Amino acid sequence: MRFATRMLVVQVATQVAVVAVCTAVFAWLGVQQLKAEADSSALNIARSVAEAPEVRDLVETYSADPGTPDAAALRDGLLQRYATDVTTRTEGLFVVITDDHGIRLAHPDPDRLGEVVSTSFADALAGREVVTWETGTLGESARAKVPIYAPGGGPPVGEVSVGFERASVFDDLPALIGGIAVAVALAVAIGRRGRPVHASPPRAAHSRRAARRTRLARPDPDRRSRKRR
């Protein structure tokens, strides 16, 4: 392999390596941005539901009752209709409302009403908002859990959990990766059109030096004439 060809290979390999690293970094940043947007959306929706006056009133009522809520009554109840409407409008995976014992008062699957939720609700009942990725009865999702307070204040009387399924969070990921792939292809193509670096001296200069050396190697006829005299 000629020196110029080797230099071209080195140039292209270096360019591809740099582009690959940049691609990986931008792809990772894109994924993190999509996750952050899903977390933020889930949290804002959960806060909105938890602050709704009718939600606070009804959850306080259910929490004050020591018995287990009737599942049949919950199916046609205001909380179930409210949660279903919010889920539909926001295109989320679920909006779940519970009382202070983690009993589902609203859930996308009506058969699970009146049952205890499958994930922890301790943080919400302690007054803390939580944003996390968990796997529950509806699968893995980006979810936010927010405490519900009674209209008159005091400790939390329930919890709102809002989630977006993993597939919906990364809907825009193929387009993102496609754009990065196009940029990589263009960068490599432009790099291949570049000329290799020539480390050898220019041909003209090399020829002049060779001619000079040839002249110096030839015998000088004038010097021979001077010696004869």
C-alpha positions, 0 to 999 in steps of 0.5 A: 500500500502506497504512503498516500493511500495509507494516509487516506485510510488513516484520515477516513478511519479517524473521521469515522471514529470521531463521528461514531463517538459524536453519534453515540453521545447525541443519541444518548442525549436524545434518549435522556431528553425523551425520558425527561419530557415523559417524566415532566408530563406525567408529573404535571398531569398528576398534580393537576388531577390531585388538585381537582376539587372533586377529586380531593372531596371524594378521596377524603370521603373514601379515606374516612370510611374504614371499610373497603369501597364497593368495586361496583359503585366505583365503576360508575363513580365520578373518580373513574369517569374523571380518570378515564377522561384524563387518560384519553385526553392526554394519551397516557397509559393510565391515571390511577387514584387511591385512598390512604390505604392504596385501594384503587378508586380509579383504574383503567382496568375496572376489574382491579377497582377496590384492590390495593395497587401493585407498586409502593404508595408510601412516598406519596402518603408521606407527602413526597412527589415521585417520578420513576420508571416502574413495572406494574399490572399495566407493564413498564412505564414512566410514572409520577406519583403525587399526594392528594390532600383533603380540602381542609389540609392535613396529611395526604388522604390518597395518591394520584399515579399517572403513567406513560408506556415505554413505547409511547415515550420513545415514539420519536426515537426512530426519527432521531436515530434516522437523522443522526444516521444521515448526518454520519453518512454525509460526514463520511462521504465528504471525508472520502472526497478529501485529498490525502496528505502528501508527506513526500516532497513535491515532484518538481523540487525532487527533480531539481535536487536530482539534476543538481546532484547529477551536475555535481557528479560530472567532471568539470572540463574547465578544471581539467583545462586549468590543470593541463596548463 
